[in-house]
């Protein structure tokens, strides 16, 4: 029987905002070594670590941090449990360890320093992690002895590094860490670090490509990894660390986004991205693997095996908040779920339309329940961040709030989005950035032409790079849009690169462009430089601890708009980062968004 978890309490000015702040989430399952306990993350916005019995009963909270908990992992040999949380969304994560007897210790107590957990050693005695304590621009790799607390800086980095995999005891020679260097959204590099002599060597022969989900085979002779090396889509491959030779193991015409082998190595689970939705396949590692039936349309993540071969995972869909499911005995069922929202969420449909150059632009579309009013519904176009990211078939309570209030919603995946192949992801980079704005105009034309939509009442909304899209649309296409909402968007790429966290600047410049080389393009596409052209009312929301798009971006944009007498409302939130996680923050934000669109679009 599925356990229904009560929603988090909150307050808001508008009752519709309150309804959509409240839905919770249950995700990230982790089994105990005997498979009888299931740890997981639970809560709305600031999830905490919980545990329950395998059947979902006897649930209790293990943490009360008051901050968002990230990353949940169990030691390989016993039931020690590791997790992380930051402070007010600053992403300077600290690591914590809980022993089997329930005692919790802080592993990394250094406020303001980012600690990214990498992996346990095979015997569980040590962990490897990345930290930027030596220099905020760079990440080093460190190991920590969990019994003595002894730390060892095994590599001083010159970029963004992580340590995803520690070689198994079966591997001949000195123990080695896989070190992944994150160059840009489109490129990661893989290295091996010898933990005895400190020698770092690149895995040879690898092209510029994305790499993720790196693990060693039990034999220690090969790596299993997701990559788009040599392909348009991300595949699961076996990688020889000595030669760089790759053997594809699963290569559908879609990105493979997750994989996991059962403890005995007999079963393989993979998750592929089918136009924004997930397809989970489970079956023999060396045979046919059917799609798991009976799951709601949406996103599957966080694959976790029990010792007996049962598989737990997270599922979230446009109309279903995140829940934990389990596959055992050949059948999948929901094990833990939050209380269902009221009213019932509205599903989204896949749609596509034509860009100016004839390419198909994909997205998700939904309309309010019932017949369209005379003259048509007002509409809101929601634009995702990144841009190397994707609007997925996921649960978005703010979009459900707009649907309930009488707004149609279109969520596009324009050029630069992931999930449609490497070429599509790269199609808007550097000097090609203006084509993204052409895609925005084509998106407006598509929704304005629909008979159920009032073509005069179309707004736009987005977060991060999607916030840039809002600002660009309203300043560079002022005749198209009637209102906009910007969540922590980029006002000017040059100022962003100057003020973003030091470890991010070069990484972002490789996608957006370096100011010296892109000056002419930046003059053309940066909203701050065209603020005087804005006519549609704009709502800007930003928080004071955002490490990615600093508050400086919104304050520059708002000041410039006010200097020109443009219609802008600005709400600054405290103790939040690149997102609005607490119930109080989301109540404030959702109420402001709903009031803004009701005032300027009707509905």
HURA-V375935 format. One record per residue. N is the residue number from 1. RES is the residue in one letter. PSI is psi in degrees with one decimal (none if undefined). OMEGA is omega as a letter, one per 30 degrees, with the letter a starting at -180 (* if undefined). NEAR is the number of other ideal C-beta (glycine too) atoms within 10 Angstrom. Layout:
<<N,RES,PSI,OMEGA,NEAR> <N,RES,PSI,OMEGA,NEAR>>
This chain:
<<1,X,134.2,a,9> <2,X,131.1,l,13> <3,X,130.8,l,17> <4,X,126.6,a,13> <5,X,127.9,a,21> <6,X,147.9,l,9> <7,X,156.7,l,20> <8,X,143.1,l,20> <9,X,153.8,l,10> <10,X,167.4,l,21> <11,X,150.9,l,12> <12,X,157.9,a,22> <13,X,-38.7,a,13> <14,X,125.9,a,18> <15,X,-28.5,l,8> <16,X,-36.0,l,18> <17,X,-42.4,l,26> <18,X,-42.2,a,19> <19,X,-36.2,a,20> <20,X,-8.4,l,26> <21,X,-34.4,a,29> <22,X,-35.4,a,22> <23,X,135.3,a,21> <24,X,-165.8,a,22> <25,X,148.4,l,23> <26,X,127.2,a,28> <27,X,178.0,l,21> <28,X,62.7,l,25> <29,X,144.9,l,25> <30,X,122.8,l,21> <31,X,149.3,l,22> <32,X,169.5,a,18> <33,X,-30.7,l,15> <34,X,-2.0,l,11> <35,X,5.6,a,16> <36,X,-11.5,l,12> <37,X,141.9,l,17> <38,X,112.3,l,24> <39,X,153.5,a,23> <40,X,171.3,l,25> <41,X,139.0,a,25> <42,X,138.1,l,25> <43,X,161.5,a,23> <44,X,116.0,l,23> <45,X,-50.3,l,19> <46,X,69.6,a,17> <47,X,150.1,l,25> <48,X,168.9,l,19> <49,X,129.4,l,24> <50,X,163.1,l,20> <51,X,154.3,l,18> <52,X,169.7,l,21> <53,X,164.6,a,11> <54,X,-29.1,a,20> <55,X,5.3,l,12> <56,X,-6.0,a,20> <57,X,173.9,l,9> <58,X,42.9,a,10> <59,X,140.8,l,16> <60,X,151.1,l,7> <61,X,139.8,l,11> <62,X,-20.9,a,15> <63,X,153.9,l,18> <64,X,57.1,a,8> <65,X,-30.1,a,16> <66,X,5.3,l,11> <67,X,159.3,a,21> <68,X,127.6,l,23> <69,X,135.6,a,23> <70,X,156.9,l,17> <71,X,117.7,l,14> <72,X,122.3,a,21> <73,X,146.1,l,19> <74,X,144.5,l,20> <75,X,151.8,a,20> <76,X,-19.3,a,15> <77,X,-10.2,a,13> <78,X,-168.9,a,12> <79,X,29.3,l,17> <80,X,140.7,a,16> <81,X,132.5,a,22> <82,X,139.9,l,20> <83,X,177.0,a,26> <84,X,153.1,l,22> <85,X,158.3,l,21> <86,X,-164.1,l,21> <87,X,109.3,l,18> <88,X,34.2,l,18> <89,X,16.6,a,25> <90,X,-5.6,l,20> <91,X,11.3,l,18> <92,X,77.9,a,23> <93,X,136.2,l,24> <94,X,151.4,a,20> <95,X,141.6,a,23> <96,X,150.5,l,20> <97,X,130.3,l,17> <98,X,125.9,l,20> <99,X,164.0,l,14> <100,X,-23.8,l,12> <101,X,1.9,l,6> <102,X,-7.5,l,7> <103,X,136.7,a,8> <104,X,132.4,l,13> <105,X,150.3,l,12> <106,X,123.3,a,10> <107,X,-32.7,a,18> <108,X,99.5,a,21> <109,X,85.8,a,11> <110,X,82.2,a,12> <111,X,138.7,a,9> <112,X,-10.6,l,10> <113,X,137.0,l,15> <114,X,128.6,l,24> <115,X,108.6,a,23> <116,X,110.6,l,21> <117,X,139.5,l,23> <118,X,-65.5,a,23> <119,X,163.2,l,21> <120,X,152.4,l,20> <121,X,158.6,a,22> <122,X,-31.9,l,19> <123,X,1.3,l,11> <124,X,6.8,a,14> <125,X,-27.7,a,15> <126,X,161.9,l,22> <127,X,156.5,l,24> <128,X,139.7,l,26> <129,X,165.3,l,25> <130,X,143.8,l,23> <131,X,149.2,l,23> <132,X,39.5,a,22> <133,X,-32.0,a,15> <134,X,-40.2,a,14> <135,X,122.1,a,13> <136,X,-14.1,l,14> <137,X,-21.7,a,16> <138,X,150.6,l,17> <139,X,130.9,l,29> <140,X,161.6,l,18> <141,X,129.2,l,24> <142,X,154.3,l,22> <143,X,151.4,a,21> <144,X,124.1,l,20> <145,X,116.2,a,13> <146,X,-19.0,l,19> <147,X,-41.5,a,8> <148,X,-17.6,a,9> <149,X,3.2,a,9> <150,X,131.3,l,10> <151,X,149.0,l,15> <152,X,123.4,l,13> <153,X,102.4,a,13> <154,X,-14.3,l,19> <155,X,129.0,l,20> <156,X,120.7,a,13> <157,X,168.6,l,21> <158,X,29.2,a,11> <159,X,-154.2,l,14> <160,X,110.9,a,22> <161,X,149.5,l,24> <162,X,164.2,a,23> <163,X,85.0,a,26> <164,X,-17.1,a,23> <165,X,132.8,l,23> <166,X,130.7,a,25> <167,X,142.6,l,23> <168,X,161.3,a,17> <169,X,-25.1,a,11> <170,X,-16.9,a,12> <171,X,129.0,l,18> <172,X,151.3,l,8> <173,X,-168.0,a,9> <174,X,148.5,l,12> <175,X,146.0,a,17> <176,X,145.0,l,22> <177,X,137.6,l,25> <178,X,127.9,l,26> <179,X,123.8,l,28> <180,X,128.8,l,21> <181,X,121.8,a,19> <182,X,104.9,a,17> <183,X,-45.3,a,14> <184,X,-179.8,l,17> <185,X,-23.7,a,20> <186,X,-3.0,a,17> <187,X,125.8,l,15> <188,X,152.0,l,21> <189,X,142.9,a,17> <190,X,135.2,l,23> <191,X,161.1,l,18> <192,X,132.2,l,19> <193,X,117.9,l,22> <194,X,119.9,a,16> <195,X,-4.7,l,21> <196,X,-48.9,a,10> <197,X,-3.0,l,8> <198,X,8.6,a,12> <199,X,131.2,l,11> <200,X,129.1,l,17> <201,X,139.8,l,13> <202,X,141.7,l,13> <203,X,123.4,a,20> <204,X,158.3,l,11> <205,X,8.2,a,12> <206,X,132.7,l,17> <207,X,174.0,l,10> <208,X,120.7,a,13> <209,X,170.0,l,18> <210,X,142.2,l,20> <211,X,141.4,l,25> <212,X,173.4,l,15> <213,X,52.4,a,17> <214,X,126.5,l,21> <215,X,153.9,l,17> <216,X,145.0,l,22> <217,X,154.7,a,16> <218,X,-29.7,l,14> <219,X,-19.0,a,10> <220,X,8.4,a,18> <221,X,-12.7,a,15> <222,X,160.8,l,18> <223,X,146.9,l,23> <224,X,132.1,a,19> <225,X,151.2,l,28> <226,X,132.7,a,20> <227,X,153.2,l,24> <228,X,17.2,l,21> <229,X,123.9,l,20> <230,X,12.8,a,12> <231,X,164.0,l,17> <232,X,-34.8,a,14> <233,X,159.6,l,17> <234,X,129.5,a,28> <235,X,159.5,l,22> <236,X,124.1,a,20> <237,X,157.6,l,23> <238,X,126.7,a,15> <239,X,125.2,l,24> <240,X,114.4,a,15> <241,X,-14.8,l,22> <242,X,-33.2,a,12> <243,X,-19.4,a,10> <244,X,2.3,l,15> <245,X,139.0,a,13> <246,X,137.7,l,21> <247,X,115.3,l,9> <248,X,135.3,l,12> <249,X,-32.0,l,17> <250,X,117.2,a,15> <251,X,71.3,l,14> <252,X,171.2,l,16> <253,X,56.1,l,10> <254,X,160.0,l,18> <255,X,130.7,l,24> <256,X,123.6,a,25> <257,X,-10.3,l,21> <258,X,153.1,l,20> <259,X,156.6,l,20> <260,X,137.5,l,19> <261,X,142.7,l,17> <262,X,159.6,a,19> <263,X,-32.9,l,13> <264,X,0.2,l,11> <265,X,3.9,a,11> <266,X,-30.8,a,12> <267,X,143.3,l,18> <268,X,130.1,l,21> <269,X,134.0,l,23> <270,X,151.6,l,22> <271,X,124.5,l,22> <272,X,151.2,a,25> <273,X,104.1,a,24> <274,X,90.7,l,17> <275,X,36.7,l,16> <276,X,-12.6,l,24> <277,X,161.2,a,21> <278,X,147.1,l,26> <279,X,115.2,l,16> <280,X,126.7,l,24> <281,X,136.1,l,18> <282,X,133.9,l,21> <283,X,-170.7,a,16> <284,X,138.8,a,10> <285,X,-26.5,a,14> <286,X,22.3,a,10> <287,X,-167.6,a,8> <288,X,140.8,a,7> <289,X,106.5,a,17> <290,X,159.7,l,9> <291,X,134.1,l,13> <292,X,124.4,a,22> <293,X,159.7,l,9> <294,X,2.4,l,10> <295,X,147.9,l,21> <296,X,151.4,l,18> <297,X,128.9,a,17> <298,X,-144.7,a,24> <299,X,128.1,l,22> <300,X,135.1,a,25> <301,X,172.8,l,18> <302,X,61.2,l,20> <303,X,131.2,a,21> <304,X,122.8,a,22> <305,X,140.4,l,20> <306,X,159.2,a,21> <307,X,-28.1,a,14> <308,X,5.4,l,13> <309,X,-0.4,l,16> <310,X,147.8,a,16> <311,X,122.7,l,22> <312,X,152.0,a,24> <313,X,162.6,l,29> <314,X,144.8,l,23> <315,X,131.3,l,26> <316,X,142.1,l,23> <317,X,171.2,a,23> <318,X,-31.3,a,25> <319,X,9.0,a,19> <320,X,114.5,l,24> <321,X,159.0,a,26> <322,X,132.5,a,27> <323,X,165.8,l,26> <324,X,129.6,l,27> <325,X,162.5,l,23> <326,X,138.2,l,22> <327,X,114.1,l,20> <328,X,147.9,a,15> <329,X,25.4,l,9> <330,X,0.9,a,8> <331,X,144.5,l,10> <332,X,140.6,l,19> <333,X,155.4,l,13> <334,X,129.5,a,19> <335,X,-45.8,a,23> <336,X,128.2,a,25> <337,X,147.4,l,21> <338,X,163.3,l,24> <339,X,138.1,a,13> <340,X,140.2,l,14> <341,X,156.1,l,20> <342,X,127.1,g,10> <343,X,171.5,a,12> <344,X,130.3,l,11> <345,X,156.8,a,23> <346,X,128.5,l,16> <347,X,157.1,l,15> <348,X,151.3,l,26> <349,X,146.1,l,10> <350,X,134.2,l,14> <351,X,166.6,l,17> <352,X,158.8,a,14> <353,X,175.1,a,19> <354,X,135.7,l,12> <355,X,172.5,a,18> <356,X,-29.8,a,12> <357,X,9.9,l,10> <358,X,-6.3,l,6> <359,X,150.6,l,15> <360,X,133.0,l,9> <361,X,119.6,a,20> <362,X,161.1,l,20> <363,X,-177.0,l,26> <364,X,140.0,a,25> <365,X,139.6,l,19> <366,X,151.2,l,22> <367,X,158.0,l,22> <368,X,163.0,l,20> <369,X,150.4,l,11> <370,X,177.5,a,7> <371,X,152.6,l,8> <372,X,145.2,l,16> <373,X,164.6,l,14> <374,X,128.9,a,6> <375,X,-13.6,l,12> <376,X,161.5,l,18> <377,X,149.3,l,22> <378,X,158.5,a,26> <379,X,151.4,l,28> <380,X,128.8,l,28> <381,X,120.0,l,26> <382,X,127.8,a,24> <383,X,128.3,a,30> <384,X,166.5,l,23> <385,X,-168.2,l,23> <386,X,-100.7,g,19> <387,X,-9.5,l,26> <388,X,71.1,l,18> <389,X,-174.1,a,18> <390,X,136.4,l,22> <391,X,123.0,a,25> <392,X,170.3,l,24> <393,X,67.3,a,24> <394,X,171.9,a,22> <395,X,120.3,l,23> <396,X,97.2,a,20> <397,X,-32.4,l,21> <398,X,-33.3,l,22> <399,X,-37.7,l,24> <400,X,-36.1,l,25> <401,X,-44.3,l,23> <402,X,-40.0,l,30> <403,X,-44.9,l,22> <404,X,-34.0,a,19> <405,X,-0.8,l,20> <406,X,20.3,l,19> <407,X,133.4,l,25> <408,X,152.5,a,25> <409,X,129.3,l,25> <410,X,128.5,a,26> <411,X,99.7,a,29> <412,X,159.7,l,25> <413,X,86.7,a,26> <414,X,176.8,l,26> <415,X,137.5,a,23> <416,X,-14.7,l,25> <417,X,149.8,l,25> <418,X,169.8,l,23> <419,X,-7.6,a,22> <420,X,18.4,l,21> <421,X,156.7,a,17> <422,X,-39.1,a,19> <423,X,-39.4,l,9> <424,X,-38.6,l,18> <425,X,-36.4,a,26> <426,X,-3.4,a,16> <427,X,-12.2,a,18> <428,X,11.6,a,22> <429,X,150.2,l,20> <430,X,-123.6,a,15> <431,X,-10.9,l,12> <432,X,0.7,a,14> <433,X,-38.5,a,23> <434,X,-23.9,a,14> <435,X,-24.6,l,18> <436,X,-40.1,l,22> <437,X,-34.4,l,18> <438,X,-39.0,l,16> <439,X,-36.0,l,25> <440,X,-43.7,l,24> <441,X,-40.2,l,15> <442,X,-34.3,l,18> <443,X,-43.3,l,25> <444,X,-43.6,a,21> <445,X,-39.2,a,15> <446,X,-49.9,a,21> <447,X,-31.9,l,22> <448,X,-27.2,a,16> <449,X,-9.5,a,10> <450,X,135.3,a,19> <451,X,-25.0,a,7> <452,X,0.0,a,14> <453,X,139.4,l,21> <454,X,108.2,a,21> <455,X,-17.2,l,16> <456,X,-23.9,a,12> <457,X,71.7,a,22> <458,X,123.3,l,24> <459,X,173.5,a,27> <460,X,146.7,a,30> <461,X,145.2,l,26> <462,X,168.7,a,25> <463,X,142.1,l,25> <464,X,-117.7,l,23> <465,X,-31.8,l,23> <466,X,-31.9,l,25> <467,X,-38.7,l,29> <468,X,-43.7,a,29> <469,X,-39.5,l,32> <470,X,-50.1,a,30> <471,X,-39.3,l,29> <472,X,-41.4,l,25> <473,X,-44.4,a,26> <474,X,-25.4,a,29> <475,X,-30.6,a,28> <476,X,-15.6,l,20> <477,X,52.3,a,17> <478,X,-19.7,l,13> <479,X,-12.5,a,8> <480,X,-35.5,a,17> <481,X,139.5,a,21> <482,X,-23.4,l,21> <483,X,158.1,l,24> <484,X,151.4,l,29> <485,X,124.1,a,28> <486,X,114.4,l,31> <487,X,110.1,l,25> <488,X,57.5,a,28> <489,X,168.6,a,29> <490,X,123.2,l,29> <491,X,-35.0,a,30> <492,X,126.0,a,21> <493,X,-33.8,a,24> <494,X,-44.3,l,21> <495,X,-33.9,l,19> <496,X,-48.3,a,25> <497,X,-24.1,l,18> <498,X,-34.0,a,12> <499,X,-10.4,l,15> <500,X,167.4,l,21> <501,X,139.5,a,20> <502,X,-30.0,a,13> <503,X,-14.9,a,19> <504,X,-20.3,a,16> <505,X,-50.7,a,15> <506,X,-38.9,l,15> <507,X,-45.3,a,18> <508,X,-35.9,a,20> <509,X,-29.4,l,20> <510,X,-20.9,l,15> <511,X,-44.2,a,21> <512,X,-29.5,a,23> <513,X,149.4,l,21> <514,X,136.2,a,16> <515,X,-39.9,a,17> <516,X,-35.1,a,7> <517,X,-21.3,a,12> <518,X,18.9,a,20> <519,X,-45.1,a,12> <520,X,-42.5,l,9> <521,X,-43.9,l,18> <522,X,-39.4,l,20> <523,X,-34.5,a,11> <524,X,-33.6,a,14> <525,X,-5.9,a,21> <526,X,122.0,a,24> <527,X,-35.2,a,27> <528,X,-32.3,a,20> <529,X,-3.3,a,17> <530,X,23.0,a,18> <531,X,-33.4,a,23> <532,X,-19.7,a,12> <533,X,-13.5,a,15> <534,X,134.6,l,24> <535,X,-32.7,a,13> <536,X,140.5,l,23> <537,X,136.1,a,20> <538,X,135.5,l,26> <539,X,126.0,l,25> <540,X,128.8,l,26> <541,X,129.0,a,25> <542,X,151.8,a,26> <543,X,158.3,a,25> <544,X,-4.2,a,15> <545,X,25.9,a,19> <546,X,114.6,a,24> <547,X,-7.3,a,18> <548,X,-62.8,l,19> <549,X,100.9,a,28> <550,X,155.8,l,21> <551,X,-28.5,l,16> <552,X,-36.9,a,16> <553,X,-48.7,a,28> <554,X,-37.3,a,27> <555,X,-35.8,l,15> <556,X,-47.3,a,18> <557,X,-44.8,a,29> <558,X,-42.7,l,21> <559,X,-41.4,a,14> <560,X,-39.4,l,21> <561,X,-41.9,l,24> <562,X,-33.8,l,13> <563,X,-33.0,l,10> <564,X,5.1,l,11> <565,X,28.7,a,8> <566,X,154.7,a,20> <567,X,100.4,a,14> <568,X,138.5,l,22> <569,X,136.5,a,15> <570,X,127.2,l,17> <571,X,118.7,l,14> <572,X,127.3,a,14> <573,X,147.4,l,21> <574,X,148.7,l,9> <575,X,51.0,l,15> <576,X,158.6,a,24> <577,X,-130.5,a,22> <578,X,64.7,a,21> <579,X,161.3,a,18> <580,X,97.9,a,25> <581,X,-38.4,a,20> <582,X,156.5,l,22> <583,X,-40.4,a,22> <584,X,-42.5,l,17> <585,X,-44.8,a,22> <586,X,-34.2,l,25> <587,X,-44.2,l,21> <588,X,-46.4,a,21> <589,X,-47.8,a,23> <590,X,-40.5,l,25> <591,X,-42.2,l,20> <592,X,-41.8,a,20> <593,X,-47.2,a,23> <594,X,-43.7,l,24> <595,X,-39.6,a,15> <596,X,-49.6,a,20> <597,X,-34.4,l,28> <598,X,-37.6,a,18> <599,X,-41.6,a,13> <600,X,-13.6,l,20> <601,X,-10.9,a,24> <602,X,-155.8,l,16> <603,X,none,*,21>>
